[in-house]
């Protein structure tokens, strides 16, 4: 399977840069009266971008189909466990 790792690395780097910029620019800050419109975008944009990339790029589609799903699911459980522990730590140390 031929995969353009440079393109994938560029997409991941752009994604992290966009998340960093969103955080420091205050888009996720809630001002009481304003609607938190950035949060639905943060939830809906990643699956939409994945779907567009999956349909538009044969290379990306081949890469996704090449991945071992069992490995992805086991790593996803580890990631979710870490995120819940991190959230619990942040919540308990905030008070």
Helices and strands as residue ranges (DSSP letters): H 5-25, H 37-56, H 58-66, H 69-93
